[in-house]
Amino acid sequence: MANQTTPEWAFLTNHARVLLCIAEDPGIRLRDIGDRVGITERAAHRIVTELGDDGYITRQRIGRRNQYTINAHLPLPDPIAGTKRIGELLEILSGARGAKPRASRTAKSR
């Protein structure tokens, strides 16, 4: 029988994991993203900023919290999977957990 330990590598980057956290909870706090992904709050902030700078997410301030929207129509930033869209990846990943990602529906009309 094979050893059932978790490998030290992962299929998903921290950027993909952060995006999945946002898809599952668009109002998630950076601290909670860090806890779920296993990174510091500062690293979560850096990744969220990079995703925003590159247009994959948008942020709207509501009171003291941020509300994130994923621009699901954008292609994956990957030389092999670049023909696929962010929304397709999130649908596959969050579908396995029974949740639908909350992504921008108006982005396609832009």
Steps between C-alpha positions, in 0.01 A plus 500: 500500500633846407597757760214753542712798605451837339773583249718805559395646163161612372317525169372850574707811557426730792350743248250234388423411862438866589273537197307191608457644852359819348271301269356316799467813716521837318507685833782294651761682711870486416568338837255222416652452155841464661371246750327290234789507253770462764675829433541822696247780480769711337554236228123481448492880459781484243323229299163681511675818384667315213171339395337843508782672312477240225121534476401156630307648791348835586452635851219714632516644848176446693525651846813360660520194273595427142264322264678323216376420152679250279528589134426146386524576129878552510729224374717301737852648519658175389677415174336156479154569646474856366206408276289436811331771706537572871130425546540153351774411747306636796186313395692174494678559830209637699256258339688219670411666829140558401535877477457725201753779458359848512656655195435814300215445259518850353863463400407313179296793377796740521 
